[in-house]
Amino acid sequence: MDRFEAIFERHSVRSYDFTELSPGILEDIKNSALNADTLGLSGGLELNYLNNTDKIAQKHLFKGIIGQYGCVTAPYYLHCRASQSAYADIYTGICLESAVLDCTRFGIGTCWIGIPLNNEYINGVLGESFDTTNQVMLALGLPDKALTQQTYKRKDIGDIIKGDASPEAIRLIEAARIAPSSMNSQPWVFTVDGDRIILSVKKRGASRLSQTLTHLNRIDAGIALCHISVAAEHYSMELSYTLLDNDNGEIMAIDIL
């Protein structure tokens, strides 16, 4: 299985076999994220594993009623901090989804976790950081059932495209359409003019909840961009990327060359 095929095989795994993974495999997963093609964005990640093979860490990680409701019991949690920048969340989505696709290739299950986490506990275990911000976490491990292709609940491609898209643009957007998103919100819109695609996400309000959702949606945008990059490689397309990240919710312009 290559990375493009993994886009369509990947699904969120919420039930795991607690067989331990070797240190080498765990390091390879981290390196997949750290060495990802970030589409010209600069930044940095701090990735740390929280070992839950004894199921103790999960008792402290998930915060409040929402956190407990959304808790995913997995043998490992890969926690991500990112260097502070205006687009750290987009950067995070690109890098971690690269690792997710490689996990899928090799039969390792994953699940994005963006629900409220106990940062006080995390900082106590990992040490407090003043140069990075807590971003998100991946649950991962061997699934208790083999990974198989799933039926996705996704919007029709016509519902996420504005404008007249070329066949090449539609191929790229189809790969992005399949991407996972927080609460399956699928917040993206692709405005197309010939061979230019502008990826936007929904604008939210100023409340604390809205800010949290905006943060998660911007990570979702990074995930979609990772899928576009992998699809472009598969179809031998050359793309150029221009960061927009403006007040209109426009994240990135992608030009098919």
C-alpha positions in Angstrom: 0.0 0.0 0.0 1.3 3.4 -0.9 0.4 6.7 0.8 -2.2 7.6 -1.8 -4.0 4.2 -1.3 -3.7 4.9 2.5 -5.9 8.0 2.1 -8.8 5.7 1.1 -8.0 2.9 3.5 -7.5 5.1 6.6 -10.3 5.3 9.2 -10.5 6.3 12.8 -9.7 3.3 15.1 -11.3 3.4 18.5 -10.7 -0.2 19.7 -7.1 -1.5 20.0 -5.1 -4.6 20.7 -2.7 -3.6 23.5 0.3 -5.5 22.1 3.3 -3.2 22.6 5.0 -1.6 19.5 8.7 -1.7 19.3 10.7 1.4 20.1 11.9 1.4 16.4 8.3 1.5 15.1 7.4 4.3 17.5 10.4 6.3 16.4 9.6 5.8 12.7 6.1 7.2 13.3 7.5 10.3 14.9 10.0 10.7 12.1 7.2 10.5 9.5 5.7 13.6 11.1 8.9 15.4 11.6 10.1 14.8 8.1 6.8 15.6 6.4 6.6 17.9 3.3 5.2 21.0 4.9 4.4 22.7 1.6 6.8 25.6 2.2 5.6 26.4 5.7 8.3 26.7 8.3 7.9 25.5 11.9 8.7 22.8 14.3 7.0 20.1 16.3 7.8 18.6 19.7 6.3 15.0 19.7 6.1 12.9 22.8 4.5 9.5 23.6 2.3 9.1 26.6 2.3 5.4 27.3 -1.1 4.0 28.2 -0.3 0.3 27.9 -1.3 0.0 31.6 -4.4 2.2 30.9 -3.4 4.6 33.7 -2.6 7.7 31.6 -6.1 7.9 30.1 -7.5 8.4 33.6 -5.7 11.7 33.8 -5.6 12.9 30.1 -9.2 13.5 29.3 -10.8 16.6 30.9 -14.4 17.0 32.0 -17.6 15.4 30.8 -16.8 16.0 27.1 -13.3 14.6 27.5 -14.5 11.5 29.2 -17.3 11.0 26.6 -14.8 11.3 23.8 -12.0 9.2 25.4 -10.3 6.8 23.1 -8.6 3.9 25.0 -5.4 3.2 23.1 -1.9 1.8 24.1 -0.1 5.0 23.0 -1.0 8.7 22.7 1.3 10.8 20.5 1.1 14.3 21.9 2.0 17.3 19.7 3.3 20.7 20.6 4.2 23.2 17.9 6.5 26.2 17.7 4.5 29.3 18.2 3.4 30.8 14.9 0.2 32.1 13.3 -0.1 28.9 11.3 1.1 26.3 13.9 -2.2 24.5 13.7 -2.1 24.2 9.9 1.5 23.0 10.1 0.5 20.4 12.8 -2.3 19.0 10.6 0.0 18.5 7.6 2.7 16.8 9.6 0.6 14.5 11.8 -1.5 13.3 8.9 1.7 12.3 7.1 2.4 10.0 10.1 -1.3 8.8 10.1 -1.0 7.7 6.4 2.3 5.9 7.1 0.7 4.1 10.1 -2.2 3.0 7.8 0.3 1.6 5.3 1.7 -0.7 7.9 -1.4 -1.7 9.7 -1.2 0.6 12.7 -4.5 2.2 13.7 -4.9 5.9 14.6 -7.5 8.3 15.8 -7.2 12.1 16.0 -8.0 13.5 19.5 -8.9 17.1 19.7 -11.3 17.1 22.7 -10.4 19.0 25.9 -7.2 17.5 27.3 -5.8 17.9 30.8 -2.9 20.2 30.0 -1.9 20.4 33.6 -1.3 16.7 33.7 0.5 16.8 30.3 2.8 19.6 31.4 3.5 17.7 34.6 4.5 14.5 32.7 6.4 16.2 29.8 7.5 19.4 31.4 6.1 22.8 30.8 7.1 24.5 27.5 7.3 28.2 27.0 8.4 28.0 23.3 5.6 25.8 22.0 1.9 25.4 22.3 -0.1 22.2 22.9 -1.9 21.3 19.7 -3.6 17.9 19.5 -3.0 14.2 20.2 -3.1 11.0 18.2 -4.2 7.7 19.7 -2.4 4.8 18.0 -1.6 1.1 18.3 -2.5 -2.2 16.6 -6.2 -2.3 15.9 -8.1 -5.2 17.4 -9.5 -5.8 13.9 -7.6 -5.6 10.6 -7.8 -2.2 8.9 -10.2 -2.4 6.0 -11.6 0.1 3.6 -14.6 1.9 5.2 -17.7 3.7 3.9 -17.2 7.4 4.6 -19.8 9.8 5.7 -18.6 12.8 3.7 -20.2 15.7 1.8 -20.7 15.3 -1.9 -17.8 16.9 -3.8 -20.3 19.3 -5.4 -21.1 20.7 -1.9 -17.5 21.7 -1.1 -16.5 23.2 -4.5 -17.3 26.7 -5.7 -16.5 27.5 -9.3 -15.6 25.5 -12.4 -13.0 22.9 -11.5 -10.7 21.3 -14.0 -10.5 17.4 -14.0 -7.1 17.7 -12.4 -8.4 20.0 -9.6 -11.3 17.6 -9.0 -8.8 14.7 -8.5 -7.0 16.7 -5.8 -10.1 17.8 -4.1 -11.5 14.3 -4.0 -8.4 13.2 -2.0 -9.0 16.1 0.4 -12.8 15.4 0.7 -11.9 12.0 2.3 -9.8 13.6 4.9 -10.7 13.2 8.6 -11.9 16.3 10.5 -12.8 17.2 14.0 -16.3 15.8 14.8 -16.5 15.0 11.1 -17.4 18.7 10.6 -15.7 18.8 7.1 -15.2 22.6 7.4 -13.5 23.1 4.1 -14.6 24.9 1.0 -12.5 24.8 -2.3 -13.0 27.8 -4.5 -11.7 26.9 -8.0 -10.8 29.1 -10.9 -9.3 26.9 -13.6 -6.2 25.4 -12.2 -6.1 27.5 -9.0 -7.7 26.1 -5.9 -8.2 28.2 -2.7 -8.8 26.2 0.4 -10.9 28.0 3.0 -12.4 26.9 6.3 -15.5 28.2 8.1 -15.2 31.4 10.1 -16.3 31.1 13.7 -17.1 33.6 16.5 -15.0 35.0 19.3 -16.3 32.8 22.1 -14.0 30.4 23.8 -15.8 27.4 22.2 -15.6 29.1 18.8 -11.9 29.7 19.2 -11.4 26.0 20.1 -13.4 25.0 17.0 -11.4 27.4 14.8 -8.2 25.9 16.1 -9.4 22.3 15.3 -10.7 23.4 11.9 -7.3 24.9 11.0 -5.7 21.5 11.9 -8.3 19.9 9.6 -7.2 22.3 6.8 -3.6 21.0 7.3 -4.9 17.4 7.1 -6.7 18.2 3.8 -3.5 19.9 2.4 -1.5 16.7 3.3 -4.0 14.7 1.2 -3.7 17.1 -1.7 0.1 16.9 -1.6 0.0 13.1 -1.6 -2.6 13.0 -4.5 -0.4 15.4 -6.5 2.5 13.1 -6.2 0.4 10.1 -7.2 -0.9 11.9 -10.3 2.5 13.4 -11.1 1.2 16.9 -10.8 3.4 19.8 -10.0 1.8 22.3 -7.6 2.8 25.6 -6.0 1.4 26.6 -2.6 0.8 30.2 -1.4 -0.1 30.7 2.2 -3.1 33.2 2.5 -4.3 32.7 6.1 -6.5 35.8 6.0 -9.5 37.1 7.8 -11.8 35.6 5.2 -10.9 32.1 6.3 -8.8 31.5 3.2 -5.9 29.2 4.2 -3.9 28.3 1.1 -3.9 28.9 -2.7 -2.8 25.8 -4.7 -1.8 26.3 -8.3 -1.6 23.4 -10.7 1.4 24.1 -12.9 
